[in-house]
Amino acid sequence: MPLPVFRALDHVLVVEVDEIIDIANAEHIRTALVCQLLRARGQEASAVVVDLRDPFLTSAGVDVLEGIRDLADSVTVRLLVVAPHPLTRRVLRLTAADRQREVHPRLTEALRAIR
């Protein structure tokens, strides 16, 4: 099942992840995010925003974000993460994953940071 994607600005794709990223679906979500990063590059989009809507993030989810961050760097697409729930931001902070990517509490703030 593909992840919902929409174009927020002319040069930004937003990918909505509204489920827990765990070991059962990590590869599916990783593949979907890789496709969107490559799509962004092909469409000359400069950024992809991953909107984590679920309040819980497992270690498998952190691993997915780590892997796509590396790909984003290699294809020169800016990667931002929206984590509206405090528990999700806490997991990112405790694993130091928030130091390696831009994490915003709201989509509007992430989009504003891109402009």
C-alpha positions as CSV (number, residue, x, y, z in Angstrom):
1,M,0.0,0.0,0.0
2,P,1.6,3.3,-1.1
3,L,2.1,6.2,1.3
4,P,0.0,9.4,0.7
5,V,2.2,12.0,-1.0
6,F,1.4,15.6,-2.0
7,R,3.3,18.5,-3.4
8,A,3.3,21.3,-0.8
9,L,5.3,23.8,-2.7
10,D,6.7,23.7,-6.2
11,H,9.8,22.1,-5.0
12,V,8.7,20.1,-2.0
13,L,7.1,16.6,-1.7
14,V,5.3,15.7,1.6
15,V,5.0,12.0,2.5
16,E,2.5,11.2,5.2
17,V,3.3,8.2,7.4
18,D,0.2,7.6,9.5
19,E,1.2,4.3,11.0
20,I,3.7,3.0,13.5
21,I,7.0,2.1,11.7
22,D,7.9,-1.2,13.2
23,I,9.7,-4.4,12.1
24,A,6.6,-5.6,10.3
25,N,6.3,-2.7,7.9
26,A,9.8,-1.0,8.0
27,E,10.9,-2.4,4.6
28,H,7.7,-1.3,2.9
29,I,8.0,2.2,4.3
30,R,11.7,2.4,3.5
31,T,11.0,1.4,-0.1
32,A,8.1,3.9,-0.4
33,L,10.3,6.7,1.0
34,V,13.2,5.8,-1.3
35,C,10.8,6.0,-4.2
36,Q,9.7,9.4,-3.2
37,L,13.3,10.7,-2.7
38,L,14.2,9.4,-6.2
39,R,10.9,10.9,-7.5
40,A,11.8,14.3,-5.9
41,R,15.2,14.2,-7.6
42,G,13.7,13.3,-11.0
43,Q,11.2,16.1,-10.7
44,E,13.8,18.6,-9.5
45,A,12.2,18.9,-6.1
46,S,14.7,20.2,-3.6
47,A,13.1,18.7,-0.5
48,V,11.1,15.8,0.9
49,V,9.2,16.1,4.2
50,V,8.4,12.9,6.1
51,D,5.3,13.6,8.2
52,L,5.2,11.1,11.1
53,R,1.6,11.3,12.2
54,D,1.6,8.3,14.7
55,P,2.6,9.2,18.2
56,F,4.9,6.2,18.5
57,L,8.3,5.5,16.8
58,T,10.1,2.2,17.2
59,S,13.8,1.5,16.7
60,A,12.9,0.1,13.2
61,G,11.4,3.6,12.4
62,V,14.6,5.3,13.5
63,D,16.6,2.9,11.3
64,V,14.4,3.7,8.3
65,L,14.9,7.5,8.9
66,E,18.7,6.9,9.2
67,G,18.8,5.0,5.9
68,I,16.8,7.5,3.9
69,R,18.8,10.3,5.3
70,D,21.9,8.8,3.7
71,L,20.1,8.4,0.4
72,A,18.8,12.0,0.6
73,D,22.4,13.3,1.1
74,S,23.6,11.2,-1.9
75,V,20.9,12.5,-4.3
76,T,21.1,16.1,-2.8
77,V,17.5,16.2,-1.7
78,R,16.9,18.0,1.6
79,L,15.1,15.7,4.1
80,L,12.9,17.1,6.9
81,V,10.9,15.2,9.5
82,V,7.7,16.4,11.0
83,A,7.0,14.8,14.4
84,P,3.9,16.4,15.9
85,H,3.7,14.1,18.9
86,P,6.1,14.8,21.9
87,L,6.8,11.0,22.3
88,T,8.0,10.8,18.7
89,R,10.3,13.8,19.2
90,R,11.5,12.3,22.4
91,V,12.5,9.0,20.7
92,L,14.3,11.0,18.0
93,R,16.1,13.0,20.7
94,L,17.0,10.0,22.9
95,T,18.5,8.2,19.9
96,A,20.3,11.4,18.8
97,A,18.5,11.0,15.4
98,D,17.3,14.6,15.7
99,R,20.9,15.8,15.4
100,Q,21.3,14.3,12.0
101,R,18.2,15.6,10.4
102,E,15.8,18.5,10.6
103,V,12.9,17.7,12.9
104,H,9.9,20.0,13.3
105,P,6.8,19.7,15.5
106,R,4.4,20.9,12.7
107,L,4.3,20.7,8.9
108,T,3.9,24.4,8.6
109,E,7.2,25.0,10.4
110,A,9.0,22.5,8.2
111,L,7.6,24.2,5.1
112,R,8.6,27.6,6.4
113,A,12.1,26.3,7.1
114,I,12.4,25.3,3.4
115,R,11.4,28.7,1.9
